[in-house]
Amino acid sequence: MAENKDSDVQKIKELIEIMKRNELVEIEISHGDDKIVLKRSQAQTAVGGTGTAVPTGYPNISTVPAGPNAAHALAQPVPPPVSEPQLEEDLVEIKSPLVGTFYLTPSPDSDPYVEVGSYVDAPAIVCIIEAMKVMNEIKAETAGTIVEILVANGQAVEYGQVLFRIRPD
């Protein structure tokens, strides 16, 4: 099963590279009940107040649910973006190893894996990221206390995005 996860992540990375090489703004791929949509803003530059050009156009990846739960997932409100405070030097970040949907609970009616203030032992499961209908358990590599949860439950996450900050023992 791990090979399948790795190949799915590799396929998504390849799609992103194809988008960059061909200057594509959007790719939509459907296969049965599975559907993935990759979007990025158009390759433009915005001029800041100092006259400095600021490049835009990095991929904004989102997945569109398909199947019987699609209407319910789309009807849920989207949380506002969370601003990232200054990182304390001793905090360890847990980053997303793939693109997908972030879940703090194993099922909708379950308690969260962790909350702010929770103590975790390595390698404890801290969340799940769903990618292409595959649930990927994300584990803490360091024992410590959860200081921040930077992503809302059900929110789309990108590769390398910081999910948690832990104060190690």
C-alpha positions in Angstrom: 0.0 0.0 0.0 2.9 2.3 0.7 4.0 2.0 -3.0 0.5 3.2 -4.0 0.8 6.3 -1.8 4.2 7.1 -3.1 3.1 6.7 -6.7 0.0 9.0 -6.1 2.2 11.7 -4.6 4.7 11.3 -7.5 1.8 11.6 -10.0 0.6 14.9 -8.3 4.2 16.3 -8.4 4.5 15.4 -12.1 1.2 17.2 -12.8 2.5 20.3 -11.0 5.7 20.2 -13.1 3.6 19.8 -16.3 1.6 22.9 -15.3 4.8 24.9 -14.7 6.5 23.8 -17.9 3.4 24.5 -20.1 2.3 27.6 -18.2 -1.1 26.0 -17.5 -3.5 27.7 -15.1 -5.7 24.6 -14.4 -5.7 20.9 -14.8 -8.8 18.7 -14.0 -8.5 14.9 -14.1 -11.3 12.4 -13.4 -11.1 8.7 -13.1 -14.3 6.9 -12.0 -15.5 8.6 -8.8 -12.1 10.2 -8.2 -11.5 13.7 -9.3 -8.5 16.1 -8.8 -8.3 19.7 -9.8 -5.0 21.6 -9.7 -5.3 25.4 -10.1 -2.8 28.2 -9.9 -3.1 31.9 -10.4 -2.1 33.3 -13.8 1.6 34.0 -14.1 1.4 37.8 -13.6 3.4 40.2 -11.5 1.8 42.5 -9.0 3.5 45.9 -8.3 3.9 46.7 -4.6 3.8 50.1 -3.0 7.6 50.5 -3.5 7.4 49.8 -7.2 8.9 46.3 -6.7 7.4 43.5 -8.9 6.2 40.6 -6.8 5.9 37.3 -8.8 2.7 35.3 -8.5 1.6 32.0 -10.0 2.6 29.3 -7.5 0.2 26.3 -7.7 -2.9 26.5 -5.5 -3.9 22.9 -5.2 -7.3 21.9 -4.2 -9.2 18.6 -4.4 -12.9 18.4 -5.3 -14.7 15.6 -3.6 -16.7 13.2 -5.7 -19.3 10.6 -4.7 -22.2 10.7 -2.2 -20.5 13.0 0.3 -19.6 15.7 -2.2 -22.5 18.0 -1.5 -21.9 17.8 2.3 -18.2 18.6 1.9 -18.8 21.5 -0.3 -21.5 23.0 1.9 -19.1 23.3 4.9 -17.7 26.8 5.5 -14.1 27.5 4.6 -12.1 28.7 7.6 -10.2 32.0 7.3 -6.4 31.7 6.7 -4.4 31.4 9.9 -1.6 33.9 10.2 1.7 32.3 11.3 3.2 33.9 14.4 7.0 34.2 14.9 8.5 30.7 15.4 10.2 30.2 18.7 13.6 28.7 18.2 13.0 25.6 20.3 9.7 24.5 18.5 9.7 21.6 16.0 7.4 21.9 13.0 5.4 19.0 11.6 4.9 19.6 7.8 2.6 18.0 5.3 4.4 15.3 3.3 1.8 15.5 0.6 -1.0 17.4 -0.9 -4.5 16.5 0.4 -7.2 17.2 2.9 -6.2 17.5 6.6 -8.3 15.7 9.3 -7.7 15.9 13.0 -10.0 13.0 13.7 -10.1 9.4 12.3 -13.8 9.8 11.7 -16.4 12.6 11.8 -17.8 11.6 15.2 -14.4 10.8 16.9 -12.3 12.8 19.3 -9.3 14.5 17.7 -5.9 12.8 17.7 -4.3 15.9 19.4 -5.3 19.3 20.7 -3.2 22.3 21.7 -1.6 21.4 24.9 -1.6 17.6 24.2 1.5 15.6 24.9 2.7 13.3 22.1 5.2 10.5 22.1 7.1 9.8 18.9 5.8 8.2 16.7 2.2 9.1 17.7 -0.4 9.8 15.0 -1.3 13.5 15.0 -3.6 13.7 12.0 -4.7 12.1 8.7 -4.2 13.6 5.2 -6.5 12.2 2.6 -5.0 12.2 -0.9 -6.8 10.5 -3.8 -9.2 8.5 -1.5 -6.2 7.2 0.5 -6.0 8.1 4.2 -2.3 8.8 5.2 -1.5 8.8 8.9 0.9 11.6 9.8 3.1 10.9 12.9 5.1 13.1 15.2 8.8 12.4 14.9 9.5 14.2 18.1 8.0 13.7 21.6 6.7 16.9 23.1 3.7 19.2 23.7 1.5 20.5 20.8 1.8 24.3 20.9 0.0 25.2 17.7 -2.3 23.6 15.2 -2.1 25.7 12.1 -4.7 24.0 9.9 -8.4 23.7 10.3 -10.1 20.3 10.1 -11.2 19.5 6.5 -8.9 22.1 5.0 -6.8 21.4 1.9 -3.0 21.4 2.6 -0.1 21.6 0.3 3.2 19.7 0.3 5.6 21.2 2.9 2.9 23.3 4.6 3.3 23.5 8.4 0.6 21.6 10.2 1.7 21.6 13.9 4.4 23.1 16.1 5.6 21.0 19.0 7.7 22.0 22.0 10.1 19.1 22.4 11.0 17.5 25.8 
